[in-house]
């Protein structure tokens, strides 16, 4: 008689019995809990035991558990049946405690120890694969229908296509490094994009990697949410202990979480798998609890690595779709999966190893052979994935997709190259209160001619003021690592009288600052300047400028063609900008900002010279600006912009400070900068201070089934003074703001919204010493526009 073989190692895959979908994080207990494991993100598992394995119990939240008894087989394909009732609330009466709260409390107490960001340094390599495909939303059978409508024909065509290939496929291999407190660097070593021969970008798992449940307000794909492990989370989230799995000496607690009924905050929902070994998160499933624009699901898997057996992420998974978008009767969705290897928790890293560019791509990244990727893939590409590359690569060559992508890159950068010269799209079309419609043309030399210098020129014509504007510039790159540049500029164009000019200032995106468009009167300016700019330190930018200008204001005249006085100015300007933690990424052949979580500061000193290069005024001008964004677990985001300045000496009014108003009765759109109820030139000061404050409460105050605007509270305060009356403007035309200007407002953003844009309304009221006589004149109603991705 032959004794049955003793099975000590088993492996296999666990799937949904109905859909065949692989199930991640399935708990597998051997021999009643002597040892155990879980499936990875692809539903696969491998388990070894020092004793014979006599039983395997598979359990997963939302599914009926299943027990199998190995005999001689070592490979299992398990199919779990969905259970009818799961994720039920736990109701605790009397003095008893919700058992999930104890687990959450212990995990919270240990979150600093378990957070990867508490490590002094670490590095690893990633393999990333992104697939864009679509699921059948209708499940129609049209095979026997001889007469198909155009809609049905498109549906059938899409279904046949998806049976042969995905819509899009990308792979990349990257190296990532981290050093306390927040130095990061990721290098794309290899990138492959279906349909492209020379991709200038690569897929990375930045959002999935940077999300940390151990932070109070982790970023979940561009938006901050309250973490289920944040202090006080048990008063906002409903936690349910779904399973308790004993695996050897450790226990894994499976806890579901979602916002409590009646609690209005930006919350998540999902599952936490918390291991009693260190009370660390072993697996995480998270998605937004209330986001109708996007459907994004994130999964993270942690394992113990290194000599100290620290919990560290090893697999990341993201599934995303936009429910409002369909494609031939199918629902498109993206799937990004990341595998982390070569983990080093004690790398020899120094601050000098990191720069402001946190993500860049090696020049030969698109040249890596397939066997380079194969060394990091958990498995070979499927037949469907191989077909995707083959079919799209051939289509890409035929349709010259590389050229199309280059064109999109140029459009994003607003530069379209024609050989060694690029057209500047910023100069083609503008609309403003002063110029009306402005058409023009701008050109610059590009890197095809030289990476060390560039020449440019532009011309434009305003149909309302009937004046031409033009200019030219030349830039020489003296030292690339420090961004040291010498720039000469000449133009005859328009400038704002009493305006602020800070270098290195972001425009705020497509709809960030509309104030320049609403200004009713501007100065015709002839400008000549020479400037030297660079980055002497990691987060510090500096610029020194010598400029000469002739300013011809239109503010004091009934028409822009009246004879205007000329103010001849010669100025020396020193400007500094400090943005701690600021980072950029080099993608799509562009340097793109990644944002900063810290305050940004500007300091600027201007010296006016008399009897030098034609200047007629001698003065000293000091300016400062600070931008601060604070996030709170309960009240959302607080934004502060503080500005101030002082001018001493003999300065013309065009070099002083206007009140920074942005109200124009012909434009009813929120400007985004300045005082929304103040006319642009209602005030002038030689010294001023202003605070612009907004509190974005999100959907915390108003959240009904059909009405979910983002509520933003606004308060702006300004105070100023003027020692001498202005020499050109009548005194009844302006004030000094010495009594203090006050306005407050309420914005309801995204009342009407789509996956990409939103329209809302804002009401702003002017009060205090400079309130207008009629109460209704103090109220301004404006539309708000947002762009959201």
C-alpha positions in Angstrom: 0.0 0.0 0.0 1.4 3.4 -1.1 0.9 6.3 1.3 -0.5 9.5 -0.3 2.0 12.2 -1.0 2.4 14.9 1.7 1.7 18.3 0.2 3.9 21.0 1.7 3.6 23.7 -1.0 0.5 24.8 -2.9 -0.2 27.6 -5.4 -2.9 28.7 -7.7 -5.4 31.5 -8.6 -8.6 32.6 -7.0 -11.4 34.0 -9.2 -15.0 35.2 -9.0 -17.2 32.2 -9.9 -19.5 34.3 -12.0 -17.2 36.7 -13.8 -13.9 34.9 -13.8 -12.2 38.1 -12.4 -9.1 37.5 -10.3 -9.7 38.3 -6.6 -6.9 40.1 -4.8 -6.3 39.9 -1.0 -8.2 36.6 -0.5 -7.2 35.2 2.9 -5.9 31.7 2.8 -5.5 29.7 6.0 -3.8 26.4 6.1 -4.5 23.6 8.6 -7.0 25.8 10.6 -4.7 28.8 10.9 -1.3 27.2 11.4 0.0 29.4 8.6 -1.4 31.3 5.8 -1.1 33.9 3.0 -3.2 36.1 0.8 -3.5 36.4 -3.0 -1.7 39.2 -4.8 -3.3 41.8 -7.0 -3.7 39.2 -9.8 -5.4 36.7 -7.6 -2.4 34.4 -7.4 -1.0 32.7 -4.3 1.9 30.5 -3.2 2.1 28.9 0.2 4.8 26.8 1.8 4.6 25.0 5.2 6.9 23.0 7.3 4.2 20.5 7.9 1.9 18.6 5.5 -1.0 20.8 4.3 -4.2 19.0 5.0 -6.7 21.9 4.5 -7.0 25.3 2.9 -9.7 27.8 3.8 -10.3 30.7 1.3 -12.2 33.7 2.6 -12.9 37.0 1.0 -15.3 39.9 2.0 -18.4 39.6 0.0 -18.0 35.9 -0.9 -18.8 32.7 0.7 -15.8 30.9 2.2 -14.5 27.7 0.7 -12.4 24.9 2.1 -10.4 22.5 0.0 -8.4 19.4 1.1 -5.2 18.8 -0.9 -4.1 15.3 -1.6 -1.5 14.9 -4.2 -2.4 18.1 -6.1 -0.3 21.2 -5.6 -2.0 23.6 -8.0 -5.5 25.0 -7.4 -7.9 27.2 -9.4 -10.5 28.4 -6.8 -13.8 30.0 -7.7 -15.5 31.8 -4.9 -19.3 32.4 -5.0 -20.5 35.9 -4.2 -22.5 36.0 -0.9 -25.9 37.6 -0.8 -25.4 39.7 2.3 -22.1 41.4 3.3 -20.8 44.6 4.7 -23.5 44.8 7.3 -23.4 47.5 10.0 -22.2 46.5 13.5 -24.6 47.8 16.1 -23.2 48.2 19.5 -25.5 48.7 22.5 -24.8 49.7 26.1 -21.2 50.2 27.0 -19.8 47.7 24.5 -17.3 48.9 21.9 -17.4 48.3 18.2 -14.7 45.6 17.8 -13.5 47.3 14.7 -12.7 50.5 16.7 -10.1 48.7 18.8 -8.3 47.5 15.6 -8.5 51.0 14.1 -7.2 52.6 17.3 -4.2 50.3 17.5 -3.5 50.9 13.8 -3.7 54.6 14.4 -1.3 54.5 17.3 1.3 52.7 15.2 0.8 54.7 12.0 4.0 56.8 12.3 6.1 53.7 12.9 4.5 51.9 9.9 4.5 54.7 7.4 7.2 54.3 4.8 7.8 58.1 5.0 9.1 57.7 8.5 12.1 55.9 7.0 15.2 58.0 6.7 15.6 56.9 3.1 14.6 54.1 0.7 14.9 53.2 -3.0 13.3 50.7 -5.3 12.5 49.8 -8.9 9.0 49.7 -10.4 7.4 47.9 -13.3 4.2 49.7 -14.5 1.6 48.5 -17.0 -1.3 50.7 -18.0 -4.2 49.3 -20.1 -7.0 51.3 -21.6 -9.9 49.1 -22.7 -13.7 49.0 -22.3 -16.3 46.7 -20.9 -19.5 45.7 -22.5 -22.2 48.0 -21.0 -25.1 46.5 -22.9 -24.4 42.7 -23.3 -26.4 42.7 -26.6 -26.4 39.8 -29.1 -26.6 41.2 -32.6 -25.0 38.3 -34.5 -28.3 37.2 -36.1 -29.6 40.7 -36.9 -29.2 41.3 -40.7 -30.2 45.0 -40.5 -28.2 46.9 -37.9 -28.8 50.5 -37.1 -25.7 52.8 -37.1 -25.7 52.7 -33.3 -25.8 48.9 -33.2 -23.2 48.7 -35.9 -20.8 50.8 -33.9 -21.5 48.7 -30.9 -20.7 45.5 -32.8 -17.6 47.0 -34.3 -16.3 48.0 -30.9 -17.0 44.6 -29.4 -15.1 42.8 -32.2 -12.2 45.2 -31.8 -12.0 44.6 -28.0 -12.0 40.8 -28.6 -8.7 41.3 -30.5 -6.9 44.0 -28.6 -7.0 46.7 -26.0 -7.5 50.3 -26.9 -4.1 51.4 -25.6 -1.2 49.9 -23.7 1.9 51.4 -21.9 4.7 49.9 -20.0 7.6 51.4 -18.1 10.4 50.6 -15.7 11.5 53.3 -13.2 14.0 53.8 -10.4 12.6 55.7 -7.4 14.5 57.2 -4.4 13.4 59.0 -1.2 15.3 60.9 1.4 14.0 62.7 4.5 12.3 65.1 4.8 10.7 65.1 1.3 13.4 64.7 -1.3 12.2 62.4 -4.2 13.5 61.4 -7.6 12.1 59.0 -10.2 13.9 58.1 -13.4 12.1 56.4 -16.2 14.6 53.8 -17.4 12.4 52.2 -20.1 9.1 53.2 -21.7 7.0 51.6 -24.3 3.7 53.1 -25.7 1.5 51.3 -28.2 1.5 53.1 -31.5 4.5 55.3 -30.8 8.1 54.7 -31.8 9.7 57.5 -29.7 7.5 58.2 -26.7 8.5 61.3 -24.7 6.6 60.2 -21.7 6.2 57.1 -19.5 3.6 55.8 -17.1 4.4 56.1 -13.4 2.4 55.2 -10.3 2.7 58.6 -8.7 -0.8 58.9 -7.4 -1.1 55.3 -6.2 2.3 55.4 -4.6 1.9 58.8 -2.9 -1.4 58.0 -1.3 -0.8 57.0 2.3 -3.6 56.0 4.6 -1.2 56.9 7.5 -1.5 60.6 6.7 -4.4 62.7 8.0 -5.4 64.1 4.6 -3.9 61.9 1.9 -4.2 63.0 -1.7 -6.5 60.7 -3.6 -6.0 61.5 -7.3 -5.8 65.3 -7.0 -8.2 65.7 -4.1 -7.6 65.5 -0.3 -9.7 63.1 1.7 -9.9 62.3 5.4 -8.0 59.2 6.2 -9.9 56.4 8.0 -6.8 56.2 10.3 -6.8 60.0 11.1 -7.4 61.2 14.7 -11.1 61.1 15.5 -12.0 59.0 12.4 -14.3 56.7 14.5 -16.6 59.7 14.9 -16.9 60.2 11.2 -16.5 56.8 9.6 -18.5 53.6 10.1 -16.2 50.7 10.7 -17.2 47.0 10.5 -15.0 44.1 11.4 -15.8 41.8 8.5 -13.3 38.9 9.1 -10.7 37.8 11.6 -8.2 35.4 10.1 -5.6 33.7 12.3 -2.4 32.9 10.3 0.2 31.3 12.5 1.2 33.7 15.3 -0.5 36.7 13.6 -4.0 37.7 13.0 -5.3 39.7 10.0 -8.4 41.9 10.7 -10.5 42.8 7.7 -12.3 46.1 8.4 -14.6 47.9 6.1 -15.1 51.6 6.3 -17.4 54.3 4.8 -18.6 57.7 6.0 -21.3 57.7 8.6 -24.8 58.7 7.6 -25.3 62.4 8.1 -21.6 63.2 8.3 -20.6 65.7 5.6 -17.0 65.5 4.7 -14.7 64.3 1.9 -14.5 60.7 2.7 -13.4 57.3 1.3 -14.8 53.8 1.4 -13.2 50.5 1.1 -11.4 47.8 3.2 -8.4 47.8 5.5 -6.5 44.5 6.2 -4.7 45.2 9.4 -2.0 42.7 10.6 -1.5 42.3 14.4 2.2 42.1 13.7 2.9 45.8 14.3 -0.8 46.7 13.7 0.2 47.7 10.2 -2.0 47.9 7.0 -1.3 44.8 5.0 -3.8 45.5 2.2 -5.8 48.6 1.3 -8.9 49.1 -0.9 -10.0 52.7 -1.3 -12.3 54.7 -3.5 -14.2 58.0 -3.2 -17.4 57.7 -1.2 -19.1 60.4 -3.3 -17.6 61.3 -6.7 -20.0 61.2 -9.6 -17.5 62.5 -12.1 -14.9 59.8 -11.6 -14.9 56.2 -10.5 -11.4 55.4 -9.2 -10.5 52.4 -7.1 -7.1 52.0 -5.5 -5.5 48.9 -4.1 -2.2 48.7 -2.2 -0.4 45.6 -1.0 2.3 45.7 1.7 4.9 43.1 2.7 7.6 42.9 5.4 11.0 43.6 3.8 14.5 44.3 5.0 16.4 43.1 8.1 13.9 44.9 10.4 10.9 43.4 8.5 9.3 46.8 7.9 5.9 46.9 6.2 6.4 48.4 2.7 4.2 48.6 -0.4 5.1 45.9 -3.1 2.1 46.1 -5.4 -0.3 48.9 -6.5 -3.4 48.7 -8.5 -5.6 51.5 -9.9 -8.9 51.1 -11.9 -10.4 54.3 -13.2 -13.4 55.3 -15.4 -15.6 58.3 -16.2 -19.2 57.0 -16.0 -20.6 59.7 -18.3 -18.4 58.6 -21.2 -19.3 55.6 -23.4 -17.6 54.4 -26.5 -19.7 52.4 -29.0 -22.0 51.1 -26.2 -19.0 50.2 -24.1 -17.6 51.8 -20.9 -14.0 52.7 -21.3 -11.7 52.2 -18.3 -8.1 52.4 -17.4 -6.1 49.9 -15.4 -2.7 50.7 -14.0 -0.8 48.0 -12.1 2.6 48.5 -10.5 5.1 46.0 -9.0 7.8 47.2 -6.7 11.1 45.3 -6.5 14.8 45.9 -5.6 13.7 47.5 -2.3 16.5 49.0 -0.3 15.6 50.6 3.0 19.1 51.9 3.7 20.4 53.3 0.5 23.4 55.7 0.5 21.6 58.8 -0.6 22.6 62.5 -0.2 20.7 65.7 -0.6 23.0 66.6 -3.5 21.5 63.5 -5.4 18.2 65.3 -5.7 17.2 68.4 -7.7 14.0 70.3 -8.4 13.2 67.8 -11.3 11.6 64.9 -9.4 10.6 63.0 -12.5 12.7 62.6 -15.7 13.2 60.2 -18.5 16.4 58.8 -19.8 17.3 59.7 -23.4 17.4 56.0 -24.4 14.3 54.9 -22.4 12.4 54.2 -25.6 15.2 52.0 -27.0 15.1 49.2 -24.3 14.4 45.7 -25.7 11.5 43.5 -24.7 13.8 41.3 -22.6 14.5 44.2 -20.3 10.8 44.5 -19.4 10.5 40.8 -19.1 13.0 40.8 -16.3 10.5 42.8 -14.2 7.1 41.6 -15.5 5.4 39.2 -13.0 4.3 37.2 -16.1 4.6 37.4 -19.8 2.3 39.6 -21.8 -1.0 38.0 -22.6 -2.0 37.3 -26.2 -4.4 40.3 -26.1 -1.6 42.5 -24.9 0.8 41.3 -27.6 -1.8 42.0 -30.2 -2.3 45.5 -28.9 1.3 46.3 -29.4 1.5 44.6 -32.8 -1.7 46.2 -34.2 -1.3 49.7 -32.8 2.4 49.9 -33.7 1.6 49.1 -37.3 -1.3 51.6 -37.3 0.9 54.2 -35.6 3.6 53.9 -38.3 1.0 54.2 -41.0 -0.8 57.2 -39.5 2.4 58.8 -38.1 1.2 58.9 -34.6 4.5 60.1 -33.3 4.0 63.3 -35.3 0.5 63.7 -33.9 1.8 63.3 -30.3 4.5 65.8 -31.0 1.8 68.2 -32.2 -0.2 67.7 -29.0 2.9 68.4 -27.0 3.5 71.6 -28.8 -0.1 72.7 -28.4 0.2 72.0 -24.6 3.4 74.1 -24.5 1.7 76.6 -26.8 4.7 76.3 -29.1 4.3 74.8 -32.6 7.7 74.2 -34.3 8.2 74.7 -38.0 11.8 73.6 -38.4 14.1 75.6 -36.2 11.4 78.2 -35.5 8.3 77.8 -33.2 5.1 79.7 -33.5 4.0 81.2 -30.1 0.3 80.4 -29.8 -0.1 82.8 -26.9 0.3 85.6 -29.4 -2.4 84.5 -31.9 -5.6 85.7 -30.1 -6.5 87.7 -27.1 -9.7 89.4 -25.9 -9.6 92.2 -23.3 -11.6 95.3 -22.3 -9.0 97.7 -23.5 -7.9 96.2 -26.8 -11.1 94.3 -27.7 -10.0 91.6 -30.1 -6.3 91.3 -30.5 -4.8 89.2 -33.3 -1.1 88.7 -33.7 1.8 86.4 -34.4 4.9 85.4 -32.4 7.9 83.2 -33.3 10.9 81.9 -31.4 13.9 79.8 -32.4 13.8 76.3 -30.8 16.3 73.6 -29.7 16.7 72.5 -33.3 18.7 75.6 -33.9 20.4 75.7 -30.5 19.8 74.7 -26.9 22.1 77.5 -25.7 20.3 80.6 -27.1 17.0 81.7 -28.6 15.7 84.6 -30.5 12.1 85.7 -30.7 9.7 88.4 -32.0 6.0 89.2 -32.0 3.5 91.6 -33.5 -0.2 92.2 -32.6 -3.0 94.5 -33.4 -5.9 95.6 -31.1 -9.1 96.3 -33.0 -10.7 98.4 -30.2 -7.7 100.7 -29.5 -6.6 100.5 -33.2 -2.9 100.3 -32.2 -0.2 97.8 -33.2 2.1 96.3 -30.6 5.4 94.5 -31.2 8.5 93.3 -29.5 11.6 91.1 -29.6 13.9 89.2 -27.2 17.1 87.2 -27.1 18.1 84.6 -24.4 21.5 83.1 -23.8 21.8 80.0 -21.5 25.0 80.5 -19.5 24.7 77.4 -17.1 22.0 74.8 -17.5 22.1 73.2 -14.0 21.6 76.5 -12.2 19.2 77.8 -14.9 21.5 80.8 -15.4 20.2 82.9 -18.3 20.9 86.3 -19.7 17.9 87.9 -21.5 17.4 91.1 -23.5 13.9 92.4 -24.2 12.5 95.2 -26.3 8.8 95.9 -26.8 6.1 98.5 -27.5 3.1 97.2 -25.8 0.7 97.7 -22.8 1.3 97.7 -19.1 -0.9 98.3 -16.1 -0.4 101.6 -14.3 0.3 100.8 -10.6 0.5 97.1 -11.3 2.5 94.3 -9.7 5.2 92.6 -11.7 6.8 89.6 -10.0 8.9 87.2 -12.0 8.6 83.4 -11.7 4.8 83.8 -11.1 2.5 81.1 -12.4 -0.5 82.2 -14.5 -2.7 79.9 -12.5 -3.7 77.7 -15.4 -6.4 78.2 -18.0 -8.8 80.1 -15.8 -6.6 81.0 -12.9 -6.4 84.8 -13.4 -8.7 86.7 -15.7 -8.0 90.1 -14.1 -5.7 91.4 -17.0 -8.6 91.0 -19.4 -11.0 93.2 -17.4 -8.6 96.2 -17.0 -10.3 99.2 -18.9 -7.2 101.5 -19.3 -3.5 100.7 -19.7 -0.2 102.4 -20.4 1.4 102.4 -23.8 4.9 101.4 -23.0 8.2 101.3 -24.8 10.4 98.9 -22.8 14.1 98.0 -23.0 15.7 95.6 -20.4 18.5 93.3 -19.7 18.1 90.6 -17.0 20.1 87.9 -15.4 18.1 85.1 -13.8 18.9 81.7 -12.2 18.4 79.3 -9.4 21.3 79.8 -6.9 19.8 77.2 -4.5 17.4 74.3 -4.8 14.2 76.2 -4.0 15.4 79.8 -4.5 15.1 81.7 -7.8 16.6 85.1 -8.4 16.6 87.8 -11.1 18.5 91.1 -11.5 17.1 93.5 -14.1 18.0 96.8 -15.5 15.2 98.4 -17.6 14.3 101.6 -19.2 10.7 102.4 -20.0 8.6 105.2 -21.5 5.1 105.0 -20.0 2.2 106.9 -21.7 -0.9 106.4 -19.5 -4.4 106.5 -20.8 -6.0 106.6 -17.4 -6.5 110.4 -17.2 -7.9 110.9 -20.7 -11.3 110.5 -22.4 -9.9 108.6 -25.4 -6.7 106.6 -25.9 -5.8 108.9 -28.8 -5.6 112.1 -26.7 -2.0 113.4 -26.3 -0.6 111.6 -23.4 2.3 112.6 -21.0 5.3 110.4 -21.0 7.0 109.1 -17.9 10.6 108.1 -18.5 11.8 105.5 -16.0 15.1 103.8 -15.5 14.9 101.0 -12.9 17.1 98.4 -11.4 15.2 95.5 -10.0 16.3 92.6 -7.8 13.7 89.8 -7.4 13.7 86.6 -5.3 11.2 83.7 -5.1 11.4 81.0 -2.5 9.3 77.8 -2.8 10.3 75.1 -0.4 9.6 71.6 -1.7 8.7 72.7 -5.2 9.2 70.0 -7.8 9.0 69.6 -11.5 8.7 66.7 -13.9 10.2 66.4 -17.4 7.6 64.8 -19.5 6.2 65.4 -23.0 9.4 67.3 -23.8 8.4 69.9 -21.3 9.2 70.9 -17.7 5.9 70.7 -15.9 5.3 71.8 -12.2 4.2 69.2 -9.7 3.1 71.7 -7.1 4.3 72.6 -3.7 2.7 71.9 -0.3 4.5 74.8 1.4 4.2 78.6 1.4 5.7 80.5 -1.6 7.4 83.9 -1.0 8.4 86.8 -3.2 10.6 89.7 -2.3 11.4 92.5 -4.7 13.4 95.7 -4.6 13.2 98.4 -7.3 15.5 101.4 -7.5 14.5 104.3 -9.8 17.4 106.3 -11.2 17.3 110.0 -12.1 19.6 111.3 -14.9 20.6 107.7 -15.9 19.6 106.3 -19.3 17.0 109.0 -19.6 15.3 108.3 -16.3 13.6 111.3 -14.6 12.6 109.8 -11.2 14.5 108.7 -8.1 12.8 106.3 -5.7 13.0 103.1 -3.7 10.2 100.5 -4.0 9.9 97.4 -1.8 7.4 94.7 -2.5 6.5 91.3 -0.9 4.0 88.5 -1.6 3.2 85.2 0.1 0.9 82.4 -0.9 -0.2 79.9 1.7 -2.5 76.9 1.4 -3.6 75.1 4.6 -5.7 71.9 4.8 -7.8 70.9 7.7 -9.5 67.6 8.4 -12.9 69.2 9.0 -13.0 72.6 7.3 -11.4 72.0 3.9 -8.7 74.2 2.4 -7.8 77.7 3.5 -6.0 79.9 1.0 -4.1 83.1 2.0 -2.4 85.6 -0.3 -0.7 88.4 1.5 0.8 91.3 -0.5 2.3 94.6 0.5 4.7 97.3 -0.6 6.1 100.7 0.0 7.5 103.4 -2.2 9.8 106.2 -1.0 11.0 109.1 -3.1 9.9 110.8 -6.2 7.9 108.2 -8.1 5.2 108.8 -10.8 1.8 107.3 -10.2 2.4 104.6 -12.8 5.1 103.2 -10.4 2.9 103.3 -7.3 0.3 100.7 -6.3 -3.3 100.8 -7.6 -6.0 99.2 -5.4 -5.8 95.9 -7.4 -9.5 95.9 -8.2 -11.0 93.6 -10.8 -14.5 94.8 -11.2 -15.7 95.7 -14.7 -19.4 96.1 -15.3 -19.0 94.7 -18.8 -17.6 91.4 -17.5 -19.5 89.2 -15.0 -16.9 86.4 -14.6 -14.9 85.8 -11.4 -11.4 87.2 -12.0 -9.5 85.0 -9.6 -7.2 87.8 -8.5 -7.8 91.2 -6.8 -10.8 92.8 -5.1 -14.0 91.6 -6.9 -16.1 94.7 -6.0 -13.4 97.4 -6.6 -12.9 99.2 -9.8 -9.3 98.7 -11.1 -8.1 102.3 -10.5 -10.3 103.4 -7.7 -7.4 103.6 -5.3 -3.7 104.5 -5.5 -1.2 104.2 -2.7 2.5 104.6 -2.1 2.3 102.0 0.8 -0.3 99.3 1.1 -1.0 95.8 2.6 -3.7 93.4 1.4 -5.0 90.0 2.5 -7.0 87.8 0.1 -8.5 84.8 2.0 -10.7 82.0 0.7 -12.1 79.0 2.6 -13.0 76.1 0.3 -15.5 73.9 2.2 -16.0 71.6 -0.7 -19.4 69.9 -0.4 -19.5 69.9 3.4 -22.4 72.4 3.7 -24.5 71.5 0.8 -24.8 67.9 -0.4 -28.2 66.8 -1.7 -29.1 64.3 -4.4 -29.3 67.0 -7.1 -27.5 70.0 -5.7 -23.8 69.5 -4.7 -21.9 72.7 -5.2 -18.5 73.4 -3.8 -18.9 76.1 -1.2 -16.2 78.8 -1.0 -16.2 81.7 1.4 -14.1 84.7 0.5 -12.9 87.8 2.5 -10.5 90.4 1.1 -9.0 93.3 3.1 -6.8 96.1 2.0 -5.3 99.2 3.5 -3.1 101.9 2.0 -1.8 105.4 2.2 -0.6 108.2 0.0 1.6 111.0 1.2 1.4 113.2 -1.9 -1.5 113.8 -4.4 -1.0 112.4 -7.8 0.3 114.9 -10.4 -1.8 113.7 -13.3 -5.1 112.4 -12.0 -7.7 114.7 -10.5 -8.1 114.1 -6.7 -11.8 113.2 -7.0 -10.9 110.3 -9.4 -9.0 108.2 -6.8 -8.6 107.5 -3.1 -5.8 106.2 -0.9 -7.5 103.3 0.9 -6.3 104.5 4.2 -9.5 103.7 6.0 -9.4 100.1 4.9 -11.3 98.4 2.1 -13.4 95.3 2.9 -15.4 92.8 0.9 -16.7 89.3 1.5 -18.3 86.7 -0.8 -19.9 83.4 -1.2 -19.2 81.2 -4.2 -21.1 78.1 -5.2 -18.8 76.4 -7.7 -19.6 73.5 -10.0 -23.4 73.9 -9.7 -23.4 72.6 -13.3 -20.5 70.3 -13.8 -19.1 67.7 -16.2 -16.1 65.4 -15.8 -13.9 68.2 -17.0 -15.5 71.6 -16.3 -17.9 73.3 -13.9 -20.0 76.5 -13.8 -21.1 78.2 -10.7 -22.1 81.6 -9.3 -20.6 83.9 -6.7 -21.9 86.9 -4.8 -19.5 89.5 -3.4 -20.5 92.4 -1.0 -18.5 95.6 -0.3 -18.8 97.1 3.1 -16.9 99.3 5.5 -15.7 102.9 5.1 -15.7 102.7 1.3 -19.1 101.1 0.9 -21.2 102.8 -1.9 -24.2 104.8 -0.9 -26.8 102.5 -2.4 -26.7 99.0 -0.8 -27.5 97.2 -4.1 -24.4 98.9 -5.7 -22.2 97.1 -3.2 -23.4 93.6 -4.4 -21.7 92.0 -7.4 -22.9 88.7 -8.9 -20.4 86.8 -11.0 -20.1 83.5 -12.8 -17.4 81.1 -11.7 -15.7 78.8 -14.1 -13.5 75.8 -13.1 -11.5 73.2 -15.0 -11.3 69.9 -13.1 -9.7 66.6 -14.2 
